[in-house]
Amino acid sequence: MKKTIYIITLLLGGVISQTTNAQVRVGININAQPLWGPVGHDYVEYYYLPDIDAFYNVPNRQYIYMQNYRSVFSRRLPSKYQNFDLYSGYKVVVNEPKPYRNYGLYRKKYNKYKNNHSQGIIRNSHDPKYYVNKNHPEHNKFKKNHNTKGKHKNK
């Protein structure tokens, strides 16, 4: 009987642990999205940027672009794209491993989004779920709501 209870406890502990880890992972990824990212996504691994034919790895905060037929991983865009406006350029959300291995596919599929400036971005969003980002213009509302919950202000 004790063995059965022990096994059930272990199984339930594992399920609860996995659920908690998944919730934390989603929470962290919401925070990691840059302000220039498109609205409407709670989880993002990569953005494909059709205007400059490059990827951005959200969790690692690095760009991936082709140079001399090789993938380059960098915190900055190459000098020829230093003036590219990430806030106005179109971003395609890609949640698959290593999409930069299929440049041709993304180039062909999303070429029609070049020079498309109609996408809403996180910086301009009034959805409170984005206020958690410390650089969001409404971050003070997030801080105010989360610092005073359950606390009494001293006068």
C-alpha positions as CSV (number, residue, x, y, z in Angstrom):
1,M,0.0,0.0,0.0
2,K,2.8,2.4,0.9
3,K,4.5,1.7,-2.5
4,T,1.3,2.5,-4.4
5,I,0.9,5.8,-2.5
6,Y,4.6,6.6,-3.1
7,I,4.3,5.9,-6.9
8,I,1.1,8.1,-7.1
9,T,2.8,10.9,-5.3
10,L,5.8,10.8,-7.6
11,L,3.6,10.8,-10.7
12,L,1.5,13.7,-9.4
13,G,4.7,15.6,-8.4
14,G,6.1,15.2,-11.9
15,V,2.9,16.4,-13.6
16,I,2.7,19.5,-11.3
17,S,6.4,20.2,-11.9
18,Q,6.0,20.1,-15.7
19,T,2.9,22.3,-15.6
20,T,4.8,24.9,-13.4
21,N,7.8,24.8,-15.7
22,A,5.6,25.4,-18.8
23,Q,3.9,28.4,-17.1
24,V,7.2,29.9,-16.1
25,R,8.7,29.4,-19.6
26,V,5.7,31.2,-21.2
27,G,5.9,34.0,-18.8
28,I,9.6,34.5,-19.5
29,N,9.1,34.5,-23.2
30,I,6.4,37.2,-23.1
31,N,9.0,39.4,-21.4
32,A,11.7,38.6,-23.8
33,Q,9.9,39.9,-26.9
34,P,11.4,43.2,-28.1
35,L,9.1,46.2,-28.3
36,W,9.4,46.1,-32.1
37,G,7.9,42.6,-32.2
38,P,4.4,42.1,-33.5
39,V,1.4,41.9,-31.2
40,G,-0.7,38.9,-30.6
41,H,1.9,36.3,-29.7
42,D,2.5,34.9,-26.2
43,Y,5.4,32.7,-27.4
44,V,8.0,33.5,-30.0
45,E,11.2,31.6,-30.9
46,Y,12.2,33.5,-34.1
47,Y,11.0,36.4,-36.3
48,Y,11.7,36.3,-40.0
49,L,12.3,39.8,-41.4
50,P,11.5,39.7,-45.1
51,D,12.7,43.2,-45.8
52,I,16.3,42.2,-45.0
53,D,16.1,38.4,-45.4
54,A,17.2,37.8,-41.8
55,F,16.0,36.0,-38.7
56,Y,15.9,37.2,-35.1
57,N,16.2,34.7,-32.3
58,V,14.0,36.1,-29.5
59,P,15.3,34.1,-26.5
60,N,19.0,34.7,-27.5
61,R,18.4,38.2,-28.7
62,Q,20.5,37.8,-31.8
63,Y,20.1,38.2,-35.6
64,I,20.9,35.4,-38.1
65,Y,21.7,36.5,-41.6
66,M,23.5,35.1,-44.6
67,Q,27.0,36.3,-45.5
68,N,29.2,34.6,-48.0
69,Y,26.8,31.6,-48.1
70,R,27.1,31.1,-44.3
71,S,24.7,31.8,-41.4
72,V,26.1,34.6,-39.2
73,F,24.8,34.9,-35.6
74,S,25.2,38.4,-34.2
75,R,23.7,40.8,-31.6
76,R,23.7,43.5,-34.4
77,L,22.6,43.6,-37.9
78,P,25.3,44.0,-40.6
79,S,26.3,47.6,-41.4
80,K,24.3,47.6,-44.7
81,Y,21.1,47.2,-42.5
82,Q,22.0,49.6,-39.6
83,N,19.4,52.0,-40.8
84,F,16.6,49.4,-41.1
85,D,13.6,50.4,-39.0
86,L,12.7,47.3,-37.0
87,Y,9.5,49.0,-35.7
88,S,8.0,49.5,-39.2
89,G,9.3,46.4,-41.0
90,Y,7.1,43.3,-41.2
91,K,7.9,40.4,-38.8
92,V,6.8,36.8,-39.4
93,V,6.6,34.7,-36.2
94,V,8.4,31.3,-36.6
95,N,8.2,28.7,-33.9
96,E,10.3,25.9,-35.3
97,P,13.8,24.8,-34.6
98,K,16.6,26.4,-36.7
99,P,14.4,28.0,-39.4
100,Y,17.5,29.7,-40.8
101,R,18.5,26.4,-42.3
102,N,15.6,27.0,-44.8
103,Y,16.3,30.5,-46.0
104,G,15.0,29.8,-49.5
105,L,11.6,28.6,-48.2
106,Y,11.1,31.7,-46.1
107,R,12.4,34.0,-48.8
108,K,9.9,32.6,-51.3
109,K,6.9,32.3,-48.9
110,Y,7.2,35.7,-47.3
111,N,8.6,37.9,-50.1
112,K,5.2,39.4,-50.5
113,Y,5.5,41.1,-47.1
114,K,8.5,43.2,-48.1
115,N,7.7,46.9,-47.6
116,N,4.5,46.0,-45.7
117,H,4.3,48.5,-42.8
118,S,0.8,47.6,-41.5
119,Q,1.7,45.3,-38.6
120,G,0.9,46.4,-35.0
121,I,3.9,46.3,-32.6
122,I,4.3,45.7,-28.9
123,R,5.5,49.2,-28.1
124,N,2.2,50.7,-29.4
125,S,-0.1,48.0,-27.8
126,H,-2.5,48.9,-25.0
127,D,-2.8,45.3,-24.0
128,P,-1.7,45.1,-20.3
129,K,0.1,41.7,-20.9
130,Y,2.9,43.7,-22.7
131,Y,3.3,46.2,-19.9
132,V,5.5,43.7,-18.1
133,N,8.3,44.6,-20.5
134,K,10.4,47.3,-18.6
135,N,10.9,49.3,-21.8
136,H,7.2,49.5,-22.7
137,P,5.7,53.0,-22.4
138,E,3.0,51.7,-20.0
139,H,5.4,49.7,-17.8
140,N,4.8,52.1,-14.9
141,K,1.1,51.0,-14.9
142,F,2.3,47.4,-14.6
143,K,4.7,48.3,-11.7
144,K,2.0,50.3,-9.9
145,N,-0.5,47.5,-10.1
146,H,1.9,44.8,-9.0
147,N,3.7,46.7,-6.3
148,T,0.5,47.7,-4.4
149,K,-1.5,44.5,-4.6
150,G,-1.9,43.1,-1.1
151,K,0.2,45.9,0.5
152,H,-0.8,48.9,2.5
153,K,0.7,52.2,1.6
154,N,2.5,54.0,4.4
155,K,1.6,57.7,4.7
